[in-house]
Every structure is written in structure tokens, then in C-alpha cells.
Amino acid sequence: MLFHRTLVVATTLAVTSLLAYAASPVVGESEAALRRQLAWQVALDHIGFSPGLIDGRGGAKTVLATQEFQRVRGLPITGKLDSATAAALQIDPDNVIGRYTIIQADLDAIGPLPKTWIERSKLSQLGHEALENVIAEKFHCSTGLLAALNPGKTVNRMRVATRWSCR
């Protein structure tokens, strides 16, 4: 399955990046369920049916995106990841989590953050408050997902060439 970026998905950090840290593999039904949910959301996002923020939870926006995908493809409209929908989306839970390496451009995207709207309006673009926000935006995922995919790691302390897991 193709992704917007090569990464180790599971939660923003462990979802879309190769950082100096490797994500600890999670074993069991919870990992399989998370991988399936992530693969579902990533597949929808990749083909233009936005599931909202990729977080591995499959909420209301994921259901709506799935229903629209099913309608467009002539599938029964259930809003669920049934076998026909999974096959049509070509989800691949085994390859949804990747690794990403922090690059200088990621760090350069942090700040400045002017306090007033007038100051902000004078900038050509707004910087991000923290590295975790840069990475989460890059991979359309939540900062919570990054944290979940990279247990014990602090994204905002990572530097260039740090590897980590993400979607």
C-alpha cells in the first residue's frame, strides 16, 4: 500500500517517521486492532475520503468517509470495515506503521508564534508550537497517536536524524 510518506505508524511519532528510536512492537489483539483501524483510516485518507485526524479510533468522520466510499464504489453502505470494503480499500495492517527520520526542515518549521492576530497576519506562514505538531501535521495524525506508537519517547526532544515510528 502506498503512503504519503514512509514511516512507522501507530501514533503520530511511531506513525510516520524513522527516528533514532525504534518503536517497541506491541503484541496481541490490541495491536492488531490498532493496526487495522490505522490501515482503514490511512487507506481512506490516501484516496481522498478524509477520515478526519488519523488516530486509530475510527470515529464519526471515519464512518462517514467509509459510507461515502461505499456509496461511490457501489458497496453496501454500512459505514463499517466489512470484508468487501477492506478488499476495495486494499488495507494492509501489517505495513501501516513505518519509521521516519527527523530532518532539519522539521525543526525549522517550529515557531515563531506571535501573540496577537495582527502580528500573525504579517507573517507569510505561521510556525508550529512544537516538533510533535510538525510531525502530526505531516502525517495527518494526532499527537496522541505519535505518543502511543513511541512509548517512553518525547517527540519534542528529538533532533535531526532521530528515528521513530509513525503511520
Secondary structure, DSSP 8 states (H G I E B T S, - for coil): ---SS----SSTHHHH---BS------SHHHHHHHHHHHHHHHHHHTT---SSB-SS--HHHHHHHHHHHHHHT----SS--HHHHHHHT--GGGS-EEEE--HHHHHTB----SSHHHHHTSSS--BSSHHHHHHHHTTB-HHHHHHHSTT--GGG--TT-EEEE-
